[in-house]
Amino acid sequence: MTKEEIIEMADKADAEADNVLNMKGEYHPNWHQVRDEIFAKLVAEKEREKFCAVLRQLHDSYSLTSDSNAIRARKQE
């Protein structure tokens, strides 16, 4: 993740914490905890997307290799 992506997620977590607690601009004792939980979920979501993209690439590479090997095997029969 880039620094800009992290800042964007932090800003989004701040705004969502305000919405969840319905206390924009006012003090709430649980605000930091709520914001941190939202931020953690956003980071996990981003990491999951990245991980899935890598898995898709690996799957596609493996599938293409398997298909070409299967075609070669059929040609030799």
N, CA, C and O atoms as a CHARMM CRD file, in Angstrom:
* protein
*
  308
    1    1 MET  N      0.82900  -1.17400   0.00000 PROA 1      0.00000
    2    1 MET  CA     0.00000   0.00000   0.00000 PROA 1      0.00000
    3    1 MET  C      0.87800   1.24300   0.00000 PROA 1      0.00000
    4    1 MET  O      1.95000   1.28200   0.60300 PROA 1      0.00000
    5    2 THR  N      0.39100   2.23000  -0.68300 PROA 2      0.00000
    6    2 THR  CA     1.13700   3.48200  -0.70600 PROA 2      0.00000
    7    2 THR  C      0.72800   4.35400   0.47600 PROA 2      0.00000
    8    2 THR  O     -0.30500   4.13100   1.10800 PROA 2      0.00000
    9    3 LYS  N      1.54800   5.33300   0.75400 PROA 3      0.00000
   10    3 LYS  CA     1.26300   6.27300   1.83800 PROA 3      0.00000
   11    3 LYS  C     -0.07200   6.97700   1.58500 PROA 3      0.00000
   12    3 LYS  O     -0.84900   7.19600   2.51500 PROA 3      0.00000
   13    4 GLU  N     -0.33100   7.32600   0.33800 PROA 4      0.00000
   14    4 GLU  CA    -1.57500   8.01400  -0.01500 PROA 4      0.00000
   15    4 GLU  C     -2.79500   7.13100   0.23900 PROA 4      0.00000
   16    4 GLU  O     -3.82900   7.61000   0.70400 PROA 4      0.00000
   17    5 GLU  N     -2.66900   5.84100  -0.06800 PROA 5      0.00000
   18    5 GLU  CA    -3.78200   4.91400   0.18500 PROA 5      0.00000
   19    5 GLU  C     -4.06600   4.79200   1.68300 PROA 5      0.00000
   20    5 GLU  O     -5.22300   4.73400   2.10100 PROA 5      0.00000
   21    6 ILE  N     -3.01200   4.75500   2.47600 PROA 6      0.00000
   22    6 ILE  CA    -3.18100   4.65100   3.93200 PROA 6      0.00000
   23    6 ILE  C     -3.84400   5.90600   4.48200 PROA 6      0.00000
   24    6 ILE  O     -4.74300   5.81700   5.31800 PROA 6      0.00000
   25    7 ILE  N     -3.40700   7.07000   4.02100 PROA 7      0.00000
   26    7 ILE  CA    -4.01700   8.32800   4.46500 PROA 7      0.00000
   27    7 ILE  C     -5.48000   8.38100   4.06100 PROA 7      0.00000
   28    7 ILE  O     -6.32800   8.82400   4.83600 PROA 7      0.00000
   29    8 GLU  N     -5.77900   7.92800   2.84100 PROA 8      0.00000
   30    8 GLU  CA    -7.16500   7.90300   2.36300 PROA 8      0.00000
   31    8 GLU  C     -8.03500   6.98900   3.24300 PROA 8      0.00000
   32    8 GLU  O     -9.16600   7.33900   3.58200 PROA 8      0.00000
   33    9 MET  N     -7.49900   5.82100   3.60600 PROA 9      0.00000
   34    9 MET  CA    -8.24600   4.90800   4.47600 PROA 9      0.00000
   35    9 MET  C     -8.44200   5.51200   5.86700 PROA 9      0.00000
   36    9 MET  O     -9.50300   5.35100   6.47000 PROA 9      0.00000
   37   10 ALA  N     -7.42300   6.20400   6.37500 PROA 10     0.00000
   38   10 ALA  CA    -7.54100   6.84200   7.69100 PROA 10     0.00000
   39   10 ALA  C     -8.60700   7.92900   7.67100 PROA 10     0.00000
   40   10 ALA  O     -9.39800   8.04500   8.60700 PROA 10     0.00000
   41   11 ASP  N     -8.62900   8.72500   6.60600 PROA 11     0.00000
   42   11 ASP  CA    -9.65700   9.76300   6.48100 PROA 11     0.00000
   43   11 ASP  C    -11.05500   9.14900   6.40200 PROA 11     0.00000
   44   11 ASP  O    -12.00500   9.64700   7.00600 PROA 11     0.00000
   45   12 LYS  N    -11.15700   8.06700   5.65200 PROA 12     0.00000
   46   12 LYS  CA   -12.44700   7.38000   5.53300 PROA 12     0.00000
   47   12 LYS  C    -12.87400   6.80800   6.88600 PROA 12     0.00000
   48   12 LYS  O    -14.05000   6.87600   7.24300 PROA 12     0.00000
   49   13 ALA  N    -11.93300   6.25000   7.63200 PROA 13     0.00000
   50   13 ALA  CA   -12.24400   5.70400   8.95300 PROA 13     0.00000
   51   13 ALA  C    -12.69700   6.81600   9.89500 PROA 13     0.00000
   52   13 ALA  O    -13.62600   6.61600  10.67800 PROA 13     0.00000
   53   14 ASP  N    -12.05600   7.98600   9.83200 PROA 14     0.00000
   54   14 ASP  CA   -12.46800   9.12400  10.65600 PROA 14     0.00000
   55   14 ASP  C    -13.91300   9.51000  10.36200 PROA 14     0.00000
   56   14 ASP  O    -14.71700   9.68600  11.27700 PROA 14     0.00000
   57   15 ALA  N    -14.23500   9.64000   9.07700 PROA 15     0.00000
   58   15 ALA  CA   -15.58400  10.04500   8.68300 PROA 15     0.00000
   59   15 ALA  C    -16.62000   8.99100   9.09000 PROA 15     0.00000
   60   15 ALA  O    -17.70200   9.33000   9.56900 PROA 15     0.00000
   61   16 GLU  N    -16.28200   7.71700   8.89700 PROA 16     0.00000
   62   16 GLU  CA   -17.22300   6.65400   9.26300 PROA 16     0.00000
   63   16 GLU  C    -17.42800   6.58200  10.77300 PROA 16     0.00000
   64   16 GLU  O    -18.53300   6.30100  11.23800 PROA 16     0.00000
   65   17 ALA  N    -16.36800   6.83500  11.54000 PROA 17     0.00000
   66   17 ALA  CA   -16.50300   6.84100  13.00600 PROA 17     0.00000
   67   17 ALA  C    -17.45400   7.95400  13.43100 PROA 17     0.00000
   68   17 ALA  O    -18.28400   7.76200  14.32000 PROA 17     0.00000
   69   18 ASP  N    -17.33200   9.11500  12.79600 PROA 18     0.00000
   70   18 ASP  CA   -18.26200  10.21700  13.08400 PROA 18     0.00000
   71   18 ASP  C    -19.69800   9.80800  12.77900 PROA 18     0.00000
   72   18 ASP  O    -20.61300  10.11100  13.54500 PROA 18     0.00000
   73   19 ASN  N    -19.89200   9.11600  11.65100 PROA 19     0.00000
   74   19 ASN  CA   -21.24000   8.69300  11.25800 PROA 19     0.00000
   75   19 ASN  C    -21.79700   7.62500  12.19200 PROA 19     0.00000
   76   19 ASN  O    -22.96900   7.67100  12.56800 PROA 19     0.00000
   77   20 VAL  N    -20.95800   6.66900  12.56400 PROA 20     0.00000
   78   20 VAL  CA   -21.40400   5.58200  13.44000 PROA 20     0.00000
   79   20 VAL  C    -21.85000   6.13500  14.79000 PROA 20     0.00000
   80   20 VAL  O    -22.88700   5.74500  15.32500 PROA 20     0.00000
   81   21 LEU  N    -21.05300   7.04400  15.32400 PROA 21     0.00000
   82   21 LEU  CA   -21.35000   7.58900  16.64900 PROA 21     0.00000
   83   21 LEU  C    -22.31200   8.77200  16.59500 PROA 21     0.00000
   84   21 LEU  O    -22.83200   9.20900  17.62100 PROA 21     0.00000
   85   22 ASN  N    -22.54100   9.28400  15.38900 PROA 22     0.00000
   86   22 ASN  CA   -23.45300  10.40400  15.19600 PROA 22     0.00000
   87   22 ASN  C    -23.06100  11.59800  16.06600 PROA 22     0.00000
   88   22 ASN  O    -23.91900  12.26300  16.64800 PROA 22     0.00000
   89   23 MET  N    -21.75600  11.86100  16.14700 PROA 23     0.00000
   90   23 MET  CA   -21.25000  12.92100  17.01800 PROA 23     0.00000
   91   23 MET  C    -20.17000  13.73100  16.29800 PROA 23     0.00000
   92   23 MET  O    -19.12900  14.01700  16.89000 PROA 23     0.00000
   93   24 LYS  N    -20.38900  14.09700  15.05900 PROA 24     0.00000
   94   24 LYS  CA   -19.36000  14.79700  14.29600 PROA 24     0.00000
   95   24 LYS  C    -18.93900  16.08800  15.01300 PROA 24     0.00000
   96   24 LYS  O    -19.76400  16.93100  15.36300 PROA 24     0.00000
   97   25 GLY  N    -17.62900  16.20300  15.21200 PROA 25     0.00000
   98   25 GLY  CA   -17.07500  17.39700  15.82600 PROA 25     0.00000
   99   25 GLY  C    -17.22400  17.45900  17.33600 PROA 25     0.00000
  100   25 GLY  O    -16.80000  18.43200  17.96000 PROA 25     0.00000
  101   26 GLU  N    -17.81400  16.44400  17.92400 PROA 26     0.00000
  102   26 GLU  CA   -17.99600  16.43000  19.37300 PROA 26     0.00000
  103   26 GLU  C    -17.18000  15.29400  19.96900 PROA 26     0.00000
  104   26 GLU  O    -16.85900  14.32000  19.28800 PROA 26     0.00000
  105   27 TYR  N    -16.85300  15.42500  21.22600 PROA 27     0.00000
  106   27 TYR  CA   -16.07300  14.39700  21.90700 PROA 27     0.00000
  107   27 TYR  C    -16.94800  13.18100  22.21100 PROA 27     0.00000
  108   27 TYR  O    -18.08800  13.31600  22.65700 PROA 27     0.00000
  109   28 HSD  N    -16.40200  12.01100  21.96500 PROA 28     0.00000
  110   28 HSD  CA   -17.06100  10.76000  22.35400 PROA 28     0.00000
  111   28 HSD  C    -15.97200   9.84000  22.88200 PROA 28     0.00000
  112   28 HSD  O    -14.95000   9.66000  22.21800 PROA 28     0.00000
  113   29 PRO  N    -16.16500   9.24900  24.06700 PROA 29     0.00000
  114   29 PRO  CA   -15.09800   8.44100  24.66800 PROA 29     0.00000
  115   29 PRO  C    -14.68900   7.21200  23.85100 PROA 29     0.00000
  116   29 PRO  O    -13.57300   6.72000  24.01600 PROA 29     0.00000
  117   30 ASN  N    -15.54600   6.71300  22.99100 PROA 30     0.00000
  118   30 ASN  CA   -15.23100   5.51000  22.19900 PROA 30     0.00000
  119   30 ASN  C    -14.81300   5.82500  20.76400 PROA 30     0.00000
  120   30 ASN  O    -14.60700   4.91100  19.96600 PROA 30     0.00000
  121   31 TRP  N    -14.68600   7.10300  20.43300 PROA 31     0.00000
  122   31 TRP  CA   -14.41900   7.47000  19.04100 PROA 31     0.00000
  123   31 TRP  C    -13.15200   6.81500  18.51000 PROA 31     0.00000
  124   31 TRP  O    -13.16500   6.25500  17.41300 PROA 31     0.00000
  125   32 HSD  N    -12.05500   6.87300  19.26800 PROA 32     0.00000
  126   32 HSD  CA   -10.78800   6.30800  18.79000 PROA 32     0.00000
  127   32 HSD  C    -10.89300   4.79600  18.58200 PROA 32     0.00000
  128   32 HSD  O    -10.35000   4.26100  17.61600 PROA 32     0.00000
  129   33 GLN  N    -11.57600   4.12400  19.47000 PROA 33     0.00000
  130   33 GLN  CA   -11.74100   2.67300  19.33100 PROA 33     0.00000
  131   33 GLN  C    -12.55500   2.34700  18.08100 PROA 33     0.00000
  132   33 GLN  O    -12.19200   1.45400  17.31500 PROA 33     0.00000
  133   34 VAL  N    -13.64800   3.06600  17.87700 PROA 34     0.00000
  134   34 VAL  CA   -14.49200   2.84100  16.69800 PROA 34     0.00000
  135   34 VAL  C    -13.70500   3.14200  15.42800 PROA 34     0.00000
  136   34 VAL  O    -13.75100   2.37400  14.46700 PROA 34     0.00000
  137   35 ARG  N    -12.98500   4.26000  15.42400 PROA 35     0.00000
  138   35 ARG  CA   -12.18700   4.63500  14.25300 PROA 35     0.00000
  139   35 ARG  C    -11.12100   3.58700  13.96000 PROA 35     0.00000
  140   35 ARG  O    -10.91700   3.21900  12.80300 PROA 35     0.00000
  141   36 ASP  N    -10.44300   3.10400  14.99200 PROA 36     0.00000
  142   36 ASP  CA    -9.38900   2.10100  14.80300 PROA 36     0.00000
  143   36 ASP  C     -9.94700   0.79100  14.25500 PROA 36     0.00000
  144   36 ASP  O     -9.31200   0.15300  13.41500 PROA 36     0.00000
  145   37 GLU  N    -11.12300   0.38400  14.72000 PROA 37     0.00000
  146   37 GLU  CA   -11.75000  -0.84400  14.21100 PROA 37     0.00000
  147   37 GLU  C    -12.12100  -0.69500  12.74300 PROA 37     0.00000
  148   37 GLU  O    -11.92100  -1.61500  11.95000 PROA 37     0.00000
  149   38 ILE  N    -12.65900   0.46000  12.38400 PROA 38     0.00000
  150   38 ILE  CA   -13.02000   0.70800  10.98000 PROA 38     0.00000
  151   38 ILE  C    -11.76000   0.73100  10.12000 PROA 38     0.00000
  152   38 ILE  O    -11.73900   0.15700   9.03100 PROA 38     0.00000
  153   39 PHE  N    -10.71700   1.38800  10.60300 PROA 39     0.00000
  154   39 PHE  CA    -9.46100   1.45600   9.86100 PROA 39     0.00000
  155   39 PHE  C     -8.88000   0.05500   9.65200 PROA 39     0.00000
  156   39 PHE  O     -8.41200  -0.27200   8.56100 PROA 39     0.00000
  157   40 ALA  N     -8.91300  -0.76500  10.69800 PROA 40     0.00000
  158   40 ALA  CA    -8.40600  -2.14600  10.58700 PROA 40     0.00000
  159   40 ALA  C     -9.18800  -2.92800   9.53800 PROA 40     0.00000
  160   40 ALA  O     -8.60200  -3.69300   8.77200 PROA 40     0.00000
  161   41 LYS  N    -10.49300  -2.74400   9.49700 PROA 41     0.00000
  162   41 LYS  CA   -11.31100  -3.43600   8.49100 PROA 41     0.00000
  163   41 LYS  C    -10.96000  -2.97400   7.08600 PROA 41     0.00000
  164   41 LYS  O    -10.89300  -3.78600   6.16200 PROA 41     0.00000
  165   42 LEU  N    -10.73700  -1.67800   6.91800 PROA 42     0.00000
  166   42 LEU  CA   -10.36800  -1.15300   5.59600 PROA 42     0.00000
  167   42 LEU  C     -9.01800  -1.69700   5.14200 PROA 42     0.00000
  168   42 LEU  O     -8.85100  -2.05300   3.97500 PROA 42     0.00000
  169   43 VAL  N     -8.05500  -1.76300   6.06000 PROA 43     0.00000
  170   43 VAL  CA    -6.72700  -2.30200   5.72800 PROA 43     0.00000
  171   43 VAL  C     -6.84200  -3.78100   5.36200 PROA 43     0.00000
  172   43 VAL  O     -6.25200  -4.23200   4.38000 PROA 43     0.00000
  173   44 ALA  N     -7.60300  -4.53100   6.15600 PROA 44     0.00000
  174   44 ALA  CA    -7.78000  -5.96400   5.87800 PROA 44     0.00000
  175   44 ALA  C     -8.44300  -6.17300   4.51900 PROA 44     0.00000
  176   44 ALA  O     -8.06300  -7.07800   3.77600 PROA 44     0.00000
  177   45 GLU  N     -9.41900  -5.35000   4.19600 PROA 45     0.00000
  178   45 GLU  CA   -10.09900  -5.45700   2.90300 PROA 45     0.00000
  179   45 GLU  C     -9.12500  -5.21100   1.75600 PROA 45     0.00000
  180   45 GLU  O     -9.13700  -5.93300   0.75900 PROA 45     0.00000
  181   46 LYS  N     -8.28800  -4.19800   1.89700 PROA 46     0.00000
  182   46 LYS  CA    -7.30300  -3.87300   0.86100 PROA 46     0.00000
  183   46 LYS  C     -6.28900  -5.01200   0.69900 PROA 46     0.00000
  184   46 LYS  O     -5.93900  -5.38300  -0.42100 PROA 46     0.00000
  185   47 GLU  N     -5.82700  -5.55700   1.81600 PROA 47     0.00000
  186   47 GLU  CA    -4.88000  -6.66400   1.77200 PROA 47     0.00000
  187   47 GLU  C     -5.51700  -7.90900   1.15200 PROA 47     0.00000
  188   47 GLU  O     -4.87000  -8.63500   0.39900 PROA 47     0.00000
  189   48 ARG  N     -6.78400  -8.14600   1.47500 PROA 48     0.00000
  190   48 ARG  CA    -7.50500  -9.29300   0.91100 PROA 48     0.00000
  191   48 ARG  C     -7.61100  -9.15600  -0.60600 PROA 48     0.00000
  192   48 ARG  O     -7.41400 -10.12600  -1.33800 PROA 48     0.00000
  193   49 GLU  N     -7.92700  -7.93700  -1.07800 PROA 49     0.00000
  194   49 GLU  CA    -8.00700  -7.69700  -2.52900 PROA 49     0.00000
  195   49 GLU  C     -6.67100  -7.97600  -3.20100 PROA 49     0.00000
  196   49 GLU  O     -6.61400  -8.59800  -4.26100 PROA 49     0.00000
  197   50 LYS  N     -5.59500  -7.50700  -2.56900 PROA 50     0.00000
  198   50 LYS  CA    -4.25400  -7.71700  -3.11500 PROA 50     0.00000
  199   50 LYS  C     -3.90800  -9.20600  -3.15400 PROA 50     0.00000
  200   50 LYS  O     -3.37000  -9.69700  -4.14600 PROA 50     0.00000
  201   51 PHE  N     -4.21700  -9.91400  -2.07900 PROA 51     0.00000
  202   51 PHE  CA    -3.95400 -11.34300  -1.99200 PROA 51     0.00000
  203   51 PHE  C     -4.75100 -12.10700  -3.05300 PROA 51     0.00000
  204   51 PHE  O     -4.22200 -13.00800  -3.70400 PROA 51     0.00000
  205   52 CYS  N     -6.01700 -11.74400  -3.22000 PROA 52     0.00000
  206   52 CYS  CA    -6.85700 -12.41800  -4.21700 PROA 52     0.00000
  207   52 CYS  C     -6.33800 -12.17200  -5.63000 PROA 52     0.00000
  208   52 CYS  O     -6.39600 -13.06200  -6.47800 PROA 52     0.00000
  209   53 ALA  N     -5.83400 -10.97400  -5.88200 PROA 53     0.00000
  210   53 ALA  CA    -5.28700 -10.67600  -7.20500 PROA 53     0.00000
  211   53 ALA  C     -4.07600 -11.56500  -7.49200 PROA 53     0.00000
  212   53 ALA  O     -3.92000 -12.06400  -8.60700 PROA 53     0.00000
  213   54 VAL  N     -3.22900 -11.76000  -6.49700 PROA 54     0.00000
  214   54 VAL  CA    -2.06100 -12.63100  -6.66100 PROA 54     0.00000
  215   54 VAL  C     -2.51100 -14.07100  -6.90400 PROA 54     0.00000
  216   54 VAL  O     -1.97200 -14.75800  -7.77100 PROA 54     0.00000
  217   55 LEU  N     -3.49600 -14.52000  -6.13800 PROA 55     0.00000
  218   55 LEU  CA    -4.00700 -15.88600  -6.33300 PROA 55     0.00000
  219   55 LEU  C     -4.58900 -16.06400  -7.72400 PROA 55     0.00000
  220   55 LEU  O     -4.38200 -17.09800  -8.36000 PROA 55     0.00000
  221   56 ARG  N     -5.32500 -15.04400  -8.20600 PROA 56     0.00000
  222   56 ARG  CA    -5.89400 -15.12900  -9.56100 PROA 56     0.00000
  223   56 ARG  C     -4.79000 -15.24600 -10.59900 PROA 56     0.00000
  224   56 ARG  O     -4.89800 -16.02800 -11.54400 PROA 56     0.00000
  225   57 GLN  N     -3.71900 -14.46200 -10.42300 PROA 57     0.00000
  226   57 GLN  CA    -2.59400 -14.53200 -11.36400 PROA 57     0.00000
  227   57 GLN  C     -1.96100 -15.91300 -11.34800 PROA 57     0.00000
  228   57 GLN  O     -1.66700 -16.48200 -12.39900 PROA 57     0.00000
  229   58 LEU  N     -1.75400 -16.44800 -10.15200 PROA 58     0.00000
  230   58 LEU  CA    -1.16800 -17.78700 -10.04100 PROA 58     0.00000
  231   58 LEU  C     -2.08400 -18.83100 -10.67300 PROA 58     0.00000
  232   58 LEU  O     -1.62300 -19.71700 -11.39100 PROA 58     0.00000
  233   59 HSD  N     -3.36000 -18.72300 -10.40700 PROA 59     0.00000
  234   59 HSD  CA    -4.32000 -19.67300 -10.97200 PROA 59     0.00000
  235   59 HSD  C     -4.31400 -19.59500 -12.48400 PROA 59     0.00000
  236   59 HSD  O     -4.28400 -20.61900 -13.16600 PROA 59     0.00000
  237   60 ASP  N     -4.34400 -18.36800 -13.01200 PROA 60     0.00000
  238   60 ASP  CA    -4.34300 -18.20500 -14.46600 PROA 60     0.00000
  239   60 ASP  C     -3.06600 -18.75900 -15.07800 PROA 60     0.00000
  240   60 ASP  O     -3.11300 -19.41700 -16.11700 PROA 60     0.00000
  241   61 SER  N     -1.93000 -18.50300 -14.44800 PROA 61     0.00000
  242   61 SER  CA    -0.66000 -19.02200 -14.96500 PROA 61     0.00000
  243   61 SER  C     -0.65700 -20.54500 -14.94400 PROA 61     0.00000
  244   61 SER  O     -0.25600 -21.18600 -15.91500 PROA 61     0.00000
  245   62 TYR  N     -1.10200 -21.11200 -13.83900 PROA 62     0.00000
  246   62 TYR  CA    -1.11800 -22.56400 -13.71100 PROA 62     0.00000
  247   62 TYR  C     -2.10100 -23.17800 -14.69600 PROA 62     0.00000
  248   62 TYR  O     -1.80900 -24.20500 -15.30800 PROA 62     0.00000
  249   63 SER  N     -3.26400 -22.55400 -14.85200 PROA 63     0.00000
  250   63 SER  CA    -4.27600 -23.07300 -15.77000 PROA 63     0.00000
  251   63 SER  C     -3.76200 -23.06900 -17.20100 PROA 63     0.00000
  252   63 SER  O     -3.96500 -24.03100 -17.94200 PROA 63     0.00000
  253   64 LEU  N     -3.09600 -21.98700 -17.58900 PROA 64     0.00000
  254   64 LEU  CA    -2.55500 -21.91200 -18.94200 PROA 64     0.00000
  255   64 LEU  C     -1.48400 -22.96700 -19.15600 PROA 64     0.00000
  256   64 LEU  O     -1.43200 -23.58700 -20.21800 PROA 64     0.00000
  257   65 THR  N     -0.63400 -23.18000 -18.17100 PROA 65     0.00000
  258   65 THR  CA     0.40700 -24.19500 -18.27200 PROA 65     0.00000
  259   65 THR  C     -0.22400 -25.57600 -18.38600 PROA 65     0.00000
  260   65 THR  O      0.18800 -26.38500 -19.21700 PROA 65     0.00000
  261   66 SER  N     -1.21600 -25.84300 -17.55500 PROA 66     0.00000
  262   66 SER  CA    -1.87700 -27.14200 -17.57400 PROA 66     0.00000
  263   66 SER  C     -2.56100 -27.38100 -18.91100 PROA 66     0.00000
  264   66 SER  O     -2.49400 -28.48000 -19.46100 PROA 66     0.00000
  265   67 ASP  N     -3.21900 -26.35100 -19.43200 PROA 67     0.00000
  266   67 ASP  CA    -3.91700 -26.49600 -20.70800 PROA 67     0.00000
  267   67 ASP  C     -2.93600 -26.78200 -21.84100 PROA 67     0.00000
  268   67 ASP  O     -3.19300 -27.64700 -22.67800 PROA 67     0.00000
  269   68 SER  N     -1.82200 -26.06700 -21.87300 PROA 68     0.00000
  270   68 SER  CA    -0.86900 -26.30300 -22.95900 PROA 68     0.00000
  271   68 SER  C     -0.23900 -27.68900 -22.84000 PROA 68     0.00000
  272   68 SER  O      0.02400 -28.33700 -23.85300 PROA 68     0.00000
  273   69 ASN  N      0.00400 -28.14600 -21.61900 PROA 69     0.00000
  274   69 ASN  CA     0.53200 -29.49900 -21.42800 PROA 69     0.00000
  275   69 ASN  C     -0.48200 -30.55100 -21.86800 PROA 69     0.00000
  276   69 ASN  O     -0.11600 -31.56300 -22.46600 PROA 69     0.00000
  277   70 ALA  N     -1.74400 -30.30900 -21.57100 PROA 70     0.00000
  278   70 ALA  CA    -2.79300 -31.25100 -21.98000 PROA 70     0.00000
  279   70 ALA  C     -2.89700 -31.30600 -23.49700 PROA 70     0.00000
  280   70 ALA  O     -3.08900 -32.37900 -24.06800 PROA 70     0.00000
  281   71 ILE  N     -2.77400 -30.16400 -24.14700 PROA 71     0.00000
  282   71 ILE  CA    -2.83700 -30.12300 -25.61000 PROA 71     0.00000
  283   71 ILE  C     -1.65000 -30.88800 -26.19800 PROA 71     0.00000
  284   71 ILE  O     -1.81600 -31.66500 -27.13800 PROA 71     0.00000
  285   72 ARG  N     -0.46000 -30.67000 -25.64800 PROA 72     0.00000
  286   72 ARG  CA     0.71900 -31.38200 -26.13400 PROA 72     0.00000
  287   72 ARG  C      0.55700 -32.89800 -25.95300 PROA 72     0.00000
  288   72 ARG  O      0.92400 -33.67400 -26.83500 PROA 72     0.00000
  289   73 ALA  N      0.01400 -33.30700 -24.82400 PROA 73     0.00000
  290   73 ALA  CA    -0.16300 -34.73300 -24.54200 PROA 73     0.00000
  291   73 ALA  C     -1.13000 -35.33900 -25.54500 PROA 73     0.00000
  292   73 ALA  O     -0.90800 -36.45100 -26.02500 PROA 73     0.00000
  293   74 ARG  N     -2.21300 -34.61400 -25.87200 PROA 74     0.00000
  294   74 ARG  CA    -3.18000 -35.12800 -26.84900 PROA 74     0.00000
  295   74 ARG  C     -2.55600 -35.27000 -28.22700 PROA 74     0.00000
  296   74 ARG  O     -2.85800 -36.21700 -28.95300 PROA 74     0.00000
  297   75 LYS  N     -1.68100 -34.32600 -28.59600 PROA 75     0.00000
  298   75 LYS  CA    -1.03400 -34.36700 -29.90400 PROA 75     0.00000
  299   75 LYS  C     -0.13600 -35.59800 -30.03300 PROA 75     0.00000
  300   75 LYS  O     -0.00500 -36.17000 -31.11500 PROA 75     0.00000
  301   76 GLN  N      0.48000 -36.00000 -28.91700 PROA 76     0.00000
  302   76 GLN  CA     1.40400 -37.12100 -28.96300 PROA 76     0.00000
  303   76 GLN  C      0.68100 -38.46500 -28.98100 PROA 76     0.00000
  304   76 GLN  O      1.30000 -39.48200 -29.29200 PROA 76     0.00000
  305   77 GLU  N     -0.58900 -38.49600 -28.66200 PROA 77     0.00000
  306   77 GLU  CA    -1.33400 -39.77600 -28.63900 PROA 77     0.00000
  307   77 GLU  C     -1.65100 -40.28500 -29.99800 PROA 77     0.00000
  308   77 GLU  O     -2.26800 -41.34200 -30.13300 PROA 77     0.00000
